[in-house]
């Protein structure tokens, strides 16, 4: 068992409504995933099961309680100063709640560890605390000079599922509004801007951002989402219902009428990989593929032919070819590839999309679009990207879904 150390730190990385929590000490680094919770849960930090620690952070085995206590203490100190940390053993997650919230069955409260000792030779927190103290002291001056120098500006990130209207791919973006750091910042006072990021599939230019709501609380975002696409009109909810027309590029915050009714089907409940499978046809289903032959070769995992629509027939592009999506390595260790396949199974081209984890698919005979995250890298939050395939030219264009 590694010897306990007082040289440690916990860093919190934001990506809009979620991000990463990094626990670091001389023995190594342990990365966790965080996201905002619901109900009485302010935030959730998924720390991983013990088996995951054994394979990814063997130096931490046997010190689980100490490390959980340190993570809990720093998350409370940095983000939830009026809360407590409860641990759910079954989900391997820390749930942060207010002190008044009841303790659910099956969870236990974690005693937060105090901050690292200031005498630690590798620790950088004293300098950080000095900087924060200076920032707090200069807070009033910052307001007087326009809150420019000390204002923290954040990056917007995708919120919920995107939609497509003709050539336009629309993504809802939420962004924490700029703020001036203080010693006792209360996250409950954070406000968010909600907007729509619109990309043209056929035009490789930059996306257009349209602001639709400002000053929203974090709890208000639970209802924010994109809704039904009615021709060129995209319905959305951002505090109240609204419509964005991709043709006129206008927002209507008081739209007449109601969004078109869409019958509910069980497939609407599908999420993650189950939802993706509804857009892809299993190569092992010959009756649905006609004369198309799956090409041979190694390095094809989770392969599927692109459909015209969810649960629809296979998508046919020019010359009656089809598109095959697959992963270059198993278990998301590689990237998502797309190949144009002729009826006899020969490949016209094969392209690397650069996506590590695919989340959404928008079929089109000329410019199909894919949304996902770049491959994971240690110490970094994966960047969400939109990748458009130019079927005729055999190339891809990539656009970031982070809004600076």
N, C-alpha and C positions, 0 to 999 in steps of 0.2 A: 504494500500500500504506500503511495507517495506520501511524504511527510507534509503535514499542513503548512501552509504559507500565509503570511499576512500581506504579501505583495499581490494584490488582485484589483480588478476593476470591472465594472459592468457598464457597457455602452449600449445605448438605445438608438436604433436607426429607424427613421420614419419613412413610410411610403404611402402617404395619405392616411387611409384607415387601417393600415397594418404595417408590418415591418419586421425587423430582427432585433433580438437581444443577444449581445455577445458578452460572455463571461470569460475573462482573461486572467491568467496567472503564469508564472514562469514555466509551469509544466505543460501548458497548452491553452487552447481556446475551445470553448463550447458555445455553439450557436443555436439559438432557440427562435421560434416564430411567435410574434405577438399580433393580436387583432383586437379591435373593440368588441365588447360583449353586448348582451342584451338583457333586459329586465334589470335586476339589481347588480349585475356583473358589469363593472366599469371596463375592465380589460382582461384578456386571457393570454397567458404566456405558455405555449406548449413546449415542455422541456425534453420530451422524448422518454421512452421506456428504458429500463435498465439495460436491456439487450442492445439497444441503440448506442448507449454509452460505452458498452464493452467493445463494440466494433469501431466506433468513431472517436471515442475519448477514453481509452483505457486508463489513462492517468487519473481520471475522476472516479473510477470504480472504488467503492468503499467510503467515499466522502460525499455521497449524495445529499444527505441532510445538511451538511455544512454549506454546500454550494447552493442548494435551494434556498437556504436561509439568507445567503448573501444576495442572490438574485432578487428575492422578495424584498429585502431591505432597501436595495438601490432603486428598484422600480417604484416603491412607495416614496422614497426620498425625492426622486427626480420627477415623478409624474402623478402619484396619487398620495399626496401628503396627508390627506384626511381619511385614508382607507386602510384596509388590512388585507392580508394574503391568506387564502384558503387553498389547500392542495387536494385535488381530485386524483386519487391513486389510479383509478381505472382508466382515466383519460390522460394521465401523466401531464397534468396542466395545473398551473397556478391561476386561481380566479381572484381578481382584486375587487373587493366590495367596500362599501362604507361600513363603519363600525356598527351602525344600527341594523344592518341587514342580517337576517337569521342565517345560521349555519346549516346548509342542506345536509341531509343524510348522506353518509359515505365520504364526507370531506372533513378535513381537519385544518385548524388554523396553524400557520407556520410563523414561528417567532422570527421577526426580521433581524438580521445581523447588523451590528453597528458599522459605520463606514470604516474602511481600512485605516490602520494606524498611520499618522502623518510621518512617522519615522521610517516607513518602508522605503528602501533605497530605489525601487523602480517605479514607485507610484507617482502619478502625475496630478493627483487630485488637489494638493495644496495650491498649485498654480491655477488650476481651474477655479477653485473657490475664490482666489484673489481676483481673477478676471470677472467672475460673477459679481463680486462685491463692488468692483469698479463700475461695472455696468449699472448696478442698482443705484450707486451714488450719482451717476451721470444721467439717470433716467429723466429727471426734470429738464435738464439741459437739452436732452434729445427731443423732448416734446417742443421746446422753444425753437429749435432749429429745423423743425419739420419731421422729426422722427426718422431721419434719413440714415444717419451714420450707424445707429445701434439697432435698427430694425432688422429682425430676422425674416428673411423671405424664404418661402417654402416652394416645393415642387408639387404640382397637381398630378393626380394619378387616376386611372380608370375606376369607375364605380359601377358595378353590375355588368349586365350583358350589353353588348353593342347591337346595333341594328343596321340594315342596309336598305336604302331607297334608291333604286336604279344604280347610278354610278357612284352614289355617295355612301360612305361608311361613317356612321355616326356613333360616337362614344361619349357617354356622360363622364365628366371629370369633376372631382371635388378637390379643393385645395384649401389648406389651412391659411387663413388670412394673415398678413404680416403682423408681427407683434414685437414689442420691446421686452426682452427678458428681464425678470426680476428674481429676487431671492425666493419669493414665496408665490411663484406663478401657479394659478389654479387652472388645471385643464378644463374644468367645467365652464370657464369663461371663454374658451376658444370659440371662434366663429369661422365658418367655412363659406367659401364661394363655390357655387355650382354652375357648371357651364357645359356646352356641347362642343366637342372637337370633331370637325367634319373633314374627311379626306376624300378626294376624288380618286377612284380606282384607276382610271385611265390617264390621269395627270399626275406625274411624279413630284409635283410641287409640294410645298409645305401645307400643313393642314390649317384650317380656319377655326378659331375659337370664338364661340358666342356665349357670353355671360347671360345666365337666365335667373340667378338668384344670388344674393349676398347676405352676410350676417346670420347665417343659419347655425344653430347649435348642433353639436355632434349627434344628439338624440333625434334631431329633425331628419338626419340623413337616412334613418332606418326606412323611411317611406320614399326616398328619392329613387327614381328609376326611369328608364326609357320604356315606352309602351308600344301600342299598335302603330304600324306603318300603314298609312292610308294614301296610296299614290305617292305624291311628293311631300305629304304632310306626316311628320313624326310626332306622335303624342309623347309627352313626358310629365312626370310629377317632380316638382322641386319646391315643396311646401304647399303648392296648389297646382292644379292641372294646367298645362300649356301645350302649344303646338309650335313646332319649327317647320317651316316650309323650305325644303332644300332647293326648290326652283327659284323662289323669290328671295331667299336668304333672309327671311323675316321671322321674328318671334311674335306669337300672339299669346299674351298672358290671360286673355279672356276669350277663349275660342267659343264660337257658337256651336251648340249641339253637344253630342257625346261621342266618344271614340267608337268606331265600329265594333259591334259585338263579335267575338270570336268563340265558337263552341269549344268547351274544355274537352281535352282528350288526355288519357293517362300519360301519354308521352310528355305532356307539359311538366310533369313532375321529375323528369330525368335531369340529372346534373352531372358535371364532370365527364368522365369517360363514357358513361351511359348516354349522355346527350350527344357526344361526338359520334358514337356508333350509329345513331339515327341518321347521320349525314353521310355515312360510308357504307358501302356494300361489301360484305365478306367475300373475298375472292373464291371461297369454297362454295359459292351459290351459283352454279352454272345456269340454272333456269333463268336467273335475272340478268345474266350477262350476255346471252346470245352466243356469238362466235368468238368473243374475246378470250384470249388465252393468257393466263398469268405468266409473266416472264420468269425464267429461272435465275439463279444467282444467290449469293450469300449477302448478308447485311440488310435483310428486309424483315422488319419486325412490326407487329401490329398493322399489317398492310390492309388497305381498303380502297375500293374505287369510289370516287366522289359521286354523290347523287345530285339530281337536279334540285331537290328540295328535301326537307326532312321526311324520311320514310318514303321518298319518291323513287323513281326509276333512275338508272345510271345516267350521268351527264355525258352527252356527246358533244365534242368540240369539232373544229373543222376537220374535214375528211373522215368524219365518223370515228375519230379517235376518242380515247377516254383518258382520264387522269387518275393516277394511282398515288396515294399518300402512304408513306411508311416511315418507320424510325430506323436510323442507321445502326443503332445499338440498342440492346434490350434495357429495360428498367430505366428509361429516360436518360441513359448515360451518353447518348449521342444527340443528333438533331433530327428534325422532321424533314423528310425529302419528298419531292413531288416529281413524278415521271409522266411523260406523255406516251401512251401506249397505242400501237396500232392493233387491228383486229387479230393479226397473226401472232401477237405477243412481242413484236420487236419494239424497242424503245426509240422514240424520236429524240428525246433529250431527258436528262435527269438533273434536277436543280436542288441545291441545298437552301432551305428557307432560313436557316440560322435560328430556328425556334427550338428551344429545348423541351418545353411543355406546351402542347397545343391546347387551346381553350375554346376557340370558336372557329366556325367555317362558314363562309358566305359564297355559295357556288355562282358561277357565271361562265358562259361559254368562251368569253374572251379575256376577262379579268377576274378570275376567282380570288377571293381575299381570305387570309388566315390571320387569326389573332392568337398570340401566346406570349410566353416569357423566354428571354434568352437563356442559354444554359447557365446553371448555377455556378458561381465562383466563390471560393472561400472569402468571407469578409465583405461580400457585396450582396445587395438586394437585387434579384434578377430584374432586368429592364423589360417592361411590357412593350411589345412591338406589333405593328400591323405590317403584314407582308402581302403584297399583291403580285400575282403571277401573270405575266404577259404571255399568254398561250402562243400567240403567233410568233413572237420574237424569241421565245424560249429564255426568258430572263425574269428576275424578281427585283422588286423595289421594296425597300424597308423604310418605315417611318416609326419614329418613337412615339409612344403614347404617354410619355411623361411630358408635362407642360411646365416649362421653366418660367 
